Amino acid sequence: MADLRDFLSRFRPAGTPGAARAAVPADRSRELETELSPVLAQLAGTDTECGRLVDQARRDAGQMMAQAQAEAAAITAAAGKRAETIREEAARQAMAAARDEAAAAVRDAQRQADQTRELARQHMPALVSRAVDTIRRLQPGDR
């Protein structure tokens, strides 16, 4: 690294004002290179380490993405199976409810038919009697 005298020499005038003298200008780029080379050499290892860390982070991210995708696929498959089970259970419940409703309708129809038969049985003698009386009245001469 450059010492303080070299550092301060940058600010030294090239010459005194007045008559121009022939002088060789200072090589600024060489001075900067000499000054910064040791620092940049120390950073070269850091740059390599940063590249290695970035590569490792990319590999880790890829593994995490693959694992997340596998977990998502497993969750989706489990949800599909659960949905199918729920659909089947809902269909069973709907069929059971429909059977119960049909059985209730059959029982109700049977009850109505029984009531109609009972009403017919109760009213049949009176209706037959009326029908016979009507027919007797329509026949002339059998009286």
C-alpha positions as CSV (number, residue, x, y, z in Angstrom):
1,M,0.0,0.0,0.0
2,A,1.2,3.5,-0.7
3,D,2.5,5.5,2.2
4,L,1.4,9.0,3.2
5,R,4.2,10.7,1.2
6,D,3.1,9.0,-2.0
7,F,-0.5,9.9,-1.3
8,L,0.3,13.5,-0.7
9,S,2.5,13.7,-3.8
10,R,-0.6,13.5,-5.9
11,F,-1.5,17.0,-4.9
12,R,1.9,18.5,-5.7
13,P,1.8,20.9,-8.5
14,A,3.6,19.8,-11.6
15,G,5.5,23.0,-11.9
16,T,5.6,26.7,-10.9
17,P,3.5,29.2,-12.8
18,G,5.3,31.1,-15.4
19,A,7.6,29.7,-18.0
20,A,6.7,26.2,-19.1
21,R,9.2,23.5,-18.3
22,A,9.4,20.2,-20.0
23,A,8.0,17.7,-17.6
24,V,6.7,14.2,-17.7
25,P,3.1,14.0,-16.3
26,A,2.5,11.5,-13.5
27,D,1.1,8.1,-14.5
28,R,-2.2,8.3,-12.5
29,S,-3.6,4.9,-13.7
30,R,-0.3,3.2,-12.6
31,E,-0.4,4.9,-9.2
32,L,-4.1,3.9,-8.7
33,E,-3.4,0.3,-9.8
34,T,-0.4,0.1,-7.4
35,E,-2.6,1.5,-4.6
36,L,-5.7,-0.7,-5.2
37,S,-4.1,-4.0,-6.2
38,P,-3.6,-5.3,-2.7
39,V,-7.2,-4.4,-1.7
40,L,-8.7,-6.0,-4.8
41,A,-6.5,-9.1,-4.3
42,Q,-8.0,-9.5,-0.8
43,L,-11.5,-9.1,-2.3
44,A,-10.9,-11.8,-4.9
45,G,-11.5,-14.5,-2.3
46,T,-14.7,-12.7,-1.2
47,D,-16.0,-12.5,-4.7
48,T,-15.4,-16.3,-5.2
49,E,-17.1,-17.0,-1.9
50,C,-20.1,-14.8,-2.9
51,G,-20.4,-16.8,-6.2
52,R,-20.3,-20.0,-4.3
53,L,-23.0,-18.8,-1.8
54,V,-25.2,-17.6,-4.7
55,D,-24.9,-21.0,-6.4
56,Q,-25.7,-22.8,-3.2
57,A,-28.7,-20.5,-2.6
58,R,-30.0,-21.4,-6.1
59,R,-29.6,-25.1,-5.5
60,D,-31.3,-24.8,-2.1
61,A,-34.2,-22.8,-3.7
62,G,-34.5,-25.4,-6.5
63,Q,-34.7,-28.2,-3.8
64,M,-37.3,-26.1,-1.8
65,M,-39.4,-25.6,-5.0
66,A,-39.3,-29.3,-5.8
67,Q,-40.3,-30.2,-2.3
68,A,-43.1,-27.6,-2.3
69,Q,-44.4,-29.0,-5.6
70,A,-44.3,-32.5,-4.3
71,E,-46.2,-31.5,-1.2
72,A,-48.7,-29.5,-3.3
73,A,-49.2,-32.6,-5.5
74,A,-49.7,-34.8,-2.4
75,I,-52.2,-32.3,-0.9
76,T,-54.1,-32.1,-4.2
77,A,-54.3,-35.9,-4.4
78,A,-55.5,-36.2,-0.8
79,A,-58.1,-33.5,-1.4
80,G,-59.3,-35.3,-4.6
81,K,-59.7,-38.5,-2.6
82,R,-61.5,-36.7,0.2
83,A,-63.8,-34.9,-2.3
84,E,-64.7,-38.3,-3.9
85,T,-65.4,-39.8,-0.5
86,I,-67.6,-36.8,0.4
87,R,-69.4,-37.0,-3.0
88,E,-70.1,-40.7,-2.5
89,E,-71.4,-40.1,1.0
90,A,-73.6,-37.3,-0.2
91,A,-75.0,-39.6,-2.9
92,R,-75.7,-42.3,-0.3
93,Q,-77.5,-39.8,1.9
94,A,-79.5,-38.5,-1.1
95,M,-80.5,-42.0,-2.1
96,A,-81.5,-42.9,1.5
97,A,-83.6,-39.7,1.7
98,A,-85.2,-40.5,-1.6
99,R,-86.0,-44.1,-0.5
100,D,-87.4,-42.8,2.8
101,E,-89.5,-40.2,0.9
102,A,-90.8,-42.9,-1.6
103,A,-91.6,-45.3,1.3
104,A,-93.6,-42.5,3.0
105,A,-95.4,-41.7,-0.3
106,V,-96.3,-45.4,-0.7
107,R,-97.5,-45.6,3.0
108,D,-99.6,-42.5,2.4
109,A,-101.1,-43.9,-0.8
110,Q,-101.8,-47.2,0.9
111,R,-103.5,-45.3,3.8
112,Q,-105.6,-43.3,1.3
113,A,-106.5,-46.5,-0.6
114,D,-107.5,-48.2,2.7
115,Q,-109.7,-45.2,3.6
116,T,-111.3,-45.2,0.1
117,R,-112.0,-48.9,0.4
118,E,-113.5,-48.4,3.9
119,L,-115.7,-45.6,2.7
120,A,-116.8,-47.7,-0.3
121,R,-117.5,-50.6,2.1
122,Q,-119.6,-48.4,4.3
123,H,-121.5,-46.6,1.5
124,M,-121.9,-49.7,-0.7
125,P,-125.1,-51.1,0.9
126,A,-126.9,-47.7,0.7
127,L,-125.7,-47.1,-2.9
128,V,-126.8,-50.6,-4.0
129,S,-130.2,-50.1,-2.3
130,R,-130.6,-46.8,-4.1
131,A,-129.6,-48.3,-7.4
132,V,-132.0,-51.2,-7.0
133,D,-134.9,-48.8,-6.0
134,T,-134.1,-46.7,-9.1
135,I,-134.2,-49.7,-11.4
136,R,-137.5,-50.9,-9.8
137,R,-139.1,-47.6,-10.4
138,L,-138.0,-47.6,-14.0
139,Q,-139.5,-51.0,-14.7
140,P,-143.2,-50.6,-15.4
141,G,-145.4,-53.4,-14.4
142,D,-143.4,-55.4,-11.9
143,R,-145.1,-54.0,-9.0
